[in-house]
Amino acid sequence: MGQTAPVSAFLWITVVSLAAWCWLLLCQGFFWRTDVRLPPRREPEAWPSVCVVVPARDEAAVLPASLPSLLAQDYPGRAEVFLVDDGSTDGTGELARALSRRHGGLPLTVGSPGEPPAGWTGKLWAVRHGIALARAREPEYLLLTDADIAHAPESLRELVAAAHGGGFDVLSQMARLRVASRWERLVVPAFVYFFAQLYPFRWIGREGSRTAAAAGGCVLLRADMAERARIPDAIRHAVIDDVALARAVKAAGGRVWLGLADRVDSVRPYPRLGDLWRMVSRSAYAQLRHSPPLLLGTVAGLALVYLVPPVAVVAGAAAGSAPVAVVGALAWAVMAGTYAPMLRYYRQPLWLAPLLPYTAFLYLLMTVDSAVQHHRGRGAAWKGRTYARPGTVPDEG
């Protein structure tokens, strides 16, 4: 009798976990599908002018693999690249000029914004300087792209044609992150999978939907909407600046679209677990609005949804409880099935799908560590510049 009650209670917990997975499978915008790619393109009669803004801080290691792809864009209209060297110490600006002289292509301007004033987080001060430089050219569109993003030659052309055809004020692509090392294979596809679960791509582009998100590595933004939504000044405190940008545009009445990229790739390596840990923990607690109750709820939710199924399989088998093991196995199977499309998108073996609970446990620890670092005063960071609290003066570290 003493053993039956705990087994029965755990069975109900496992049933709730399975119910949660059935709801995620069918009712969360089919987040697990990877077929949300660029919408139908319609080429404009006259191609609008575009200014490409690239915030860069100590990016000399990745620029040779990314900047030439921007300079080589096959775009029928007028386009120009503005790289903002945000206090680099590794010769980023000089290297950018050398690459421009060597490769030619689109005109390149290298600017420097100086130290950011209090209240500006991450790369947004550099973005602001780049947009200010671009406004002198009176572009119709701004392409905000990170220094580690490599674009196929037709990337800009297809982005503009898709935005024009769909009437979008923000059109963003989630760049395909590098997956080469063992830890990248384990963590990176799950990063995009979890992001899509929080912000289902189908909901973002839907008329009247309140869901808003973008992927900061590749954001095409109408210049007049940038002024109307006061980008980036209105979001200068934001740590997760791409999501904040999309929300500001939707709040201003704009249309937003986000999907997966086919030929827009991040060249930044994350070879060690520590590299990926820092990438996730930098903004995980900010995603929870620095709220301890939301943190506790997130930890409990991750445990219920991702950790209970495999524990139920093992515990049910050990206790001789077939119902617990079977329900746990069903929940685990649904979980792995929803993860399989993302693994295929990243060209990874499907045997990694059942390991998602282990990866989710790592993300749980990263989220808790993000909260610990915040309450210790470390806060968020970008390229060595840390922010103890929103609105404080950045501390160079």
C-alpha positions as CSV (number, residue, x, y, z in Angstrom):
1,M,0.0,0.0,0.0
2,G,2.9,2.3,0.9
3,Q,4.5,1.7,-2.5
4,T,1.2,1.9,-4.5
5,A,0.4,5.5,-3.5
6,P,3.7,7.0,-4.7
7,V,3.5,5.0,-8.0
8,S,0.0,6.2,-8.5
9,A,0.9,9.8,-7.9
10,F,3.9,9.6,-10.3
11,L,1.6,8.0,-12.9
12,W,-0.6,11.0,-12.8
13,I,2.4,13.3,-13.1
14,T,3.5,11.3,-16.1
15,V,0.0,11.5,-17.6
16,V,0.1,15.3,-17.2
17,S,3.5,15.3,-19.0
18,L,2.0,13.3,-21.9
19,A,-1.0,15.6,-22.1
20,A,1.4,18.6,-22.2
21,W,3.2,17.0,-25.1
22,C,0.0,16.3,-27.0
23,W,-1.0,20.0,-26.5
24,L,2.4,21.2,-27.7
25,L,2.2,18.9,-30.7
26,L,-1.2,20.1,-31.9
27,C,-1.9,23.5,-30.3
28,Q,1.4,25.5,-30.2
29,G,1.4,26.7,-33.8
30,F,3.0,23.5,-35.1
31,F,6.3,25.0,-33.8
32,W,8.2,21.8,-34.5
33,R,7.7,22.0,-38.3
34,T,10.6,23.5,-40.2
35,D,8.8,24.5,-43.4
36,V,8.4,28.2,-42.6
37,R,10.8,29.6,-45.1
38,L,10.8,32.9,-47.1
39,P,7.3,33.8,-48.2
40,P,6.5,34.1,-51.9
41,R,8.7,36.7,-53.6
42,R,7.4,39.5,-55.8
43,E,10.1,41.6,-57.5
44,P,9.3,45.3,-57.4
45,E,9.3,47.3,-60.6
46,A,12.0,49.6,-59.2
47,W,14.3,48.0,-56.6
48,P,14.3,50.1,-53.4
49,S,17.6,51.3,-51.9
50,V,19.0,49.3,-49.0
51,C,21.6,50.1,-46.3
52,V,23.2,47.2,-44.5
53,V,24.1,47.9,-40.9
54,V,26.7,45.6,-39.2
55,P,27.5,46.1,-35.5
56,A,30.9,44.7,-34.9
57,R,33.0,44.4,-31.7
58,D,36.2,42.3,-31.8
59,E,35.1,40.4,-34.8
60,A,38.3,40.0,-36.7
61,A,38.2,36.2,-36.4
62,V,34.9,35.9,-38.3
63,L,34.9,38.9,-40.7
64,P,36.9,37.1,-43.5
65,A,34.2,34.5,-43.7
66,S,31.2,36.9,-43.5
67,L,31.9,40.4,-44.7
68,P,32.9,39.4,-48.3
69,S,29.5,37.7,-48.7
70,L,27.8,41.0,-47.9
71,L,30.0,43.0,-50.3
72,A,29.2,40.4,-53.0
73,Q,25.4,40.8,-52.9
74,D,23.8,40.5,-56.3
75,Y,21.3,43.3,-55.8
76,P,19.7,45.2,-58.7
77,G,19.1,48.4,-56.7
78,R,21.3,50.7,-54.7
79,A,22.9,49.1,-51.7
80,E,25.7,50.1,-49.3
81,V,27.3,48.5,-46.2
82,F,27.9,50.3,-42.9
83,L,30.1,48.4,-40.5
84,V,30.2,50.0,-37.0
85,D,33.4,49.2,-35.1
86,D,32.2,49.3,-31.5
87,G,35.4,49.8,-29.6
88,S,37.2,46.8,-31.0
89,T,40.7,46.0,-29.8
90,D,41.6,43.4,-32.5
91,G,41.7,45.6,-35.6
92,T,38.1,44.9,-36.7
93,G,37.7,48.2,-38.5
94,E,41.1,48.0,-40.3
95,L,40.4,44.4,-41.4
96,A,37.0,45.4,-42.8
97,R,38.5,48.1,-44.9
98,A,41.2,45.7,-46.1
99,L,38.6,43.1,-47.1
100,S,36.6,45.8,-49.0
101,R,39.7,46.8,-51.0
102,R,40.5,43.1,-51.7
103,H,37.0,41.9,-52.7
104,G,35.3,45.1,-54.0
105,G,31.6,44.9,-54.4
106,L,29.1,47.0,-52.5
107,P,30.5,50.3,-51.0
108,L,31.7,50.0,-47.4
109,T,31.7,52.7,-44.7
110,V,33.4,51.9,-41.4
111,G,32.2,54.0,-38.5
112,S,32.8,54.2,-34.7
113,P,30.2,55.3,-32.2
114,G,32.3,55.9,-29.2
115,E,31.4,54.7,-25.7
116,P,27.7,54.1,-25.1
117,P,25.9,56.3,-22.6
118,A,24.1,54.8,-19.6
119,G,21.1,52.7,-20.4
120,W,22.2,51.2,-23.7
121,T,22.7,47.5,-23.8
122,G,24.5,45.1,-26.1
123,K,25.0,46.1,-29.6
124,L,22.1,48.6,-29.9
125,W,24.3,51.7,-29.5
126,A,26.4,50.5,-32.5
127,V,23.1,49.8,-34.4
128,R,21.9,53.3,-33.6
129,H,25.1,54.8,-35.0
130,G,24.9,52.7,-38.1
131,I,21.3,53.7,-38.8
132,A,22.2,57.4,-38.3
133,L,25.0,57.0,-40.9
134,A,22.6,55.2,-43.3
135,R,19.8,57.9,-43.0
136,A,22.0,60.3,-45.0
137,R,21.4,57.9,-48.0
138,E,17.6,57.9,-47.4
139,P,17.2,54.1,-47.8
140,E,13.8,52.5,-48.1
141,Y,15.1,49.4,-46.2
142,L,17.7,48.7,-43.5
143,L,19.3,45.2,-43.3
144,L,20.5,44.7,-39.7
145,T,22.9,41.7,-39.7
146,D,25.5,40.5,-37.3
147,A,29.2,40.4,-38.1
148,D,29.3,36.6,-38.0
149,I,26.5,36.1,-40.6
150,A,27.4,34.9,-44.1
151,H,24.8,35.6,-46.8
152,A,24.4,33.8,-50.1
153,P,24.8,36.2,-53.2
154,E,21.0,36.4,-53.7
155,S,20.1,36.9,-50.0
156,L,19.4,40.6,-50.1
157,R,17.5,40.4,-53.3
158,E,15.2,37.6,-52.0
159,L,14.7,39.4,-48.6
160,V,13.5,42.6,-50.3
161,A,11.3,40.7,-52.8
162,A,9.7,38.7,-50.0
163,A,9.1,41.8,-47.9
164,H,7.7,43.7,-50.9
165,G,5.5,40.8,-51.9
166,G,4.1,40.2,-48.4
167,G,3.9,43.8,-47.3
168,F,6.1,43.2,-44.2
169,D,7.7,45.9,-42.2
170,V,10.1,43.4,-40.6
171,L,11.2,40.3,-42.4
172,S,13.7,38.2,-40.5
173,Q,15.5,34.9,-41.0
174,M,16.8,32.6,-38.3
175,A,20.4,32.1,-39.6
176,R,21.5,28.5,-39.7
177,L,24.0,28.3,-36.8
178,R,27.2,26.3,-37.1
179,V,27.0,22.7,-36.1
180,A,30.3,21.0,-36.2
181,S,31.6,20.1,-32.7
182,R,30.1,17.5,-30.4
183,W,28.5,20.2,-28.1
184,E,27.2,22.2,-31.1
185,R,25.4,19.1,-32.3
186,L,23.9,18.5,-28.9
187,V,22.9,22.1,-28.0
188,V,22.5,24.2,-31.2
189,P,19.5,22.5,-32.9
190,A,17.7,22.5,-29.5
191,F,18.4,26.3,-29.1
192,V,16.3,27.0,-32.3
193,Y,13.7,24.3,-31.3
194,F,13.1,26.0,-27.9
195,F,13.0,29.5,-29.5
196,A,10.4,28.3,-32.0
197,Q,8.4,26.7,-29.1
198,L,8.3,30.1,-27.4
199,Y,7.6,32.1,-30.5
200,P,5.9,29.8,-33.1
201,F,6.9,31.2,-36.5
202,R,3.4,30.7,-38.0
203,W,1.9,32.9,-35.3
204,I,4.4,35.7,-35.8
205,G,3.5,36.3,-39.5
206,R,-0.3,35.9,-38.9
207,E,-2.5,39.0,-39.3
208,G,-3.8,40.1,-35.9
209,S,-1.4,37.9,-33.9
210,R,0.2,39.4,-30.8
211,T,3.2,37.0,-31.0
212,A,6.3,39.0,-32.2
213,A,9.9,37.9,-32.6
214,A,12.9,38.3,-34.9
215,A,16.3,36.8,-35.3
216,G,18.9,39.5,-34.8
217,G,21.4,38.0,-37.3
218,C,19.2,38.9,-40.3
219,V,16.5,41.6,-40.0
220,L,15.2,43.5,-42.9
221,L,13.4,46.6,-41.6
222,R,11.6,49.3,-43.5
223,A,13.3,52.6,-42.8
224,D,10.1,54.5,-42.3
225,M,8.9,51.9,-39.8
226,A,12.2,52.3,-37.9
227,E,11.5,55.9,-37.4
228,R,7.8,55.4,-36.5
229,A,8.7,52.7,-33.9
230,R,11.8,54.6,-32.7
231,I,14.2,51.8,-33.4
232,P,16.6,51.4,-31.7
233,D,16.0,54.2,-29.1
234,A,12.7,52.7,-27.8
235,I,14.4,49.3,-27.1
236,R,17.8,50.6,-25.8
237,H,17.4,48.8,-22.5
238,A,16.6,45.4,-24.1
239,V,19.0,42.5,-23.7
240,I,17.0,40.4,-26.2
241,D,17.0,43.1,-28.7
242,D,15.6,41.2,-31.7
243,V,12.4,40.2,-29.9
244,A,12.1,43.7,-28.5
245,L,12.5,45.2,-32.0
246,A,9.7,42.9,-33.4
247,R,7.4,43.8,-30.5
248,A,8.0,47.6,-31.0
249,V,7.2,47.3,-34.7
250,K,4.0,45.4,-34.1
251,A,3.0,47.9,-31.4
252,A,3.5,50.6,-34.0
253,G,1.1,48.8,-36.4
254,G,3.7,47.0,-38.5
255,R,3.7,43.5,-39.9
256,V,6.4,41.1,-38.9
257,W,7.6,37.8,-40.4
258,L,10.2,35.3,-39.1
259,G,11.3,32.0,-40.6
260,L,14.2,29.6,-41.0
261,A,17.0,30.5,-43.5
262,D,18.2,28.3,-46.3
263,R,21.4,30.2,-47.3
264,V,22.0,32.6,-44.4
265,D,24.6,31.0,-42.0
266,S,26.4,31.9,-38.9
267,V,30.1,31.3,-39.1
268,R,30.8,31.8,-35.4
269,P,32.1,28.6,-33.7
270,Y,31.0,27.4,-30.3
271,P,33.4,24.4,-29.9
272,R,33.1,24.0,-26.2
273,L,30.2,23.7,-23.8
274,G,31.3,26.8,-22.0
275,D,31.0,28.8,-25.2
276,L,27.4,27.7,-25.6
277,W,26.7,28.1,-21.9
278,R,27.7,31.7,-22.1
279,M,25.6,32.3,-25.2
280,V,22.4,31.0,-23.5
281,S,22.9,32.2,-20.0
282,R,23.7,35.8,-21.2
283,S,20.0,36.4,-21.9
284,A,18.0,33.5,-20.4
285,Y,17.0,35.3,-17.2
286,A,16.2,38.5,-19.2
287,Q,13.7,36.3,-21.2
288,L,12.0,35.7,-17.8
289,R,11.9,39.5,-17.1
290,H,14.3,38.9,-14.2
291,S,11.3,37.4,-12.2
292,P,12.0,34.8,-9.5
293,P,8.4,33.4,-9.8
294,L,8.8,33.0,-13.6
295,L,12.1,31.3,-13.0
296,L,10.6,28.8,-10.6
297,G,7.7,28.2,-13.0
298,T,10.1,27.7,-15.9
299,V,12.2,25.2,-13.9
300,A,9.1,23.3,-12.9
301,G,7.8,23.3,-16.4
302,L,11.0,22.1,-18.0
303,A,11.2,19.3,-15.4
304,L,7.6,18.3,-16.0
305,V,7.7,18.4,-19.8
306,Y,11.3,17.2,-20.6
307,L,12.6,15.3,-17.5
308,V,9.5,13.4,-16.3
309,P,9.1,11.1,-19.4
310,P,12.6,9.5,-19.3
311,V,12.5,9.3,-15.5
312,A,9.1,7.6,-15.7
313,V,10.4,5.0,-18.2
314,V,13.3,4.1,-15.9
315,A,11.3,4.3,-12.6
316,G,8.4,2.4,-14.0
317,A,10.6,-0.4,-15.2
318,A,12.4,-0.5,-11.9
319,A,9.2,-0.5,-9.9
320,G,7.5,-3.0,-12.2
321,S,4.8,-0.5,-13.1
322,A,4.0,-0.9,-16.7
323,P,1.5,2.0,-16.9
324,V,4.1,4.5,-15.7
325,A,6.7,3.1,-18.1
326,V,4.3,3.1,-21.1
327,V,2.9,6.6,-20.5
328,G,6.5,7.9,-20.0
329,A,7.6,6.2,-23.2
330,L,4.7,7.7,-25.1
331,A,5.5,11.2,-23.9
332,W,9.2,10.6,-24.7
333,A,8.3,9.4,-28.2
334,V,6.2,12.5,-28.9
335,M,9.0,14.7,-27.6
336,A,11.6,13.0,-29.9
337,G,9.2,13.1,-32.8
338,T,8.7,16.9,-32.6
339,Y,12.5,17.3,-32.4
340,A,13.3,15.2,-35.4
341,P,12.4,17.9,-38.1
342,M,14.9,20.3,-36.5
343,L,17.6,17.7,-36.5
344,R,16.9,17.1,-40.2
345,Y,17.1,20.8,-40.9
346,Y,20.5,20.9,-39.3
347,R,21.5,17.7,-41.1
348,Q,22.1,15.8,-37.9
349,P,21.4,12.1,-37.1
350,L,18.0,11.3,-35.7
351,W,19.4,9.2,-32.9
352,L,20.1,12.6,-31.2
353,A,16.3,13.1,-30.8
354,P,15.9,10.9,-27.7
355,L,18.7,12.9,-26.0
356,L,16.6,16.0,-25.9
357,P,15.8,15.5,-22.2
358,Y,19.5,15.7,-21.4
359,T,19.9,18.9,-23.5
360,A,16.8,20.4,-21.8
361,F,18.4,19.7,-18.4
362,L,21.5,21.6,-19.6
363,Y,19.3,24.5,-20.6
364,L,17.6,24.4,-17.2
365,L,21.0,24.7,-15.5
366,M,22.0,27.5,-17.9
367,T,18.8,29.4,-17.0
368,V,19.4,29.0,-13.3
369,D,23.0,30.2,-13.7
370,S,21.7,33.2,-15.7
371,A,19.6,34.2,-12.7
372,V,22.4,33.6,-10.2
373,Q,24.8,35.8,-12.3
374,H,22.1,38.5,-12.5
375,H,21.6,38.6,-8.7
376,R,25.3,38.7,-8.2
377,G,25.4,41.9,-10.2
378,R,27.0,40.4,-13.3
379,G,23.9,40.9,-15.5
380,A,24.0,40.5,-19.3
381,A,27.1,41.0,-21.5
382,W,28.0,41.6,-25.1
383,K,31.6,41.0,-26.3
384,G,33.1,41.7,-22.9
385,R,30.9,44.7,-22.0
386,T,28.8,43.8,-19.0
387,Y,25.6,45.4,-17.6
388,A,24.9,44.9,-13.9
389,R,21.4,46.3,-14.1
390,P,19.3,48.0,-16.7
391,G,20.1,51.7,-16.9
392,T,23.6,51.4,-15.3
393,V,26.8,52.6,-17.0
394,P,28.5,49.7,-18.9
395,D,31.5,48.2,-17.3
396,E,34.3,47.2,-19.6
397,G,35.5,43.7,-18.6
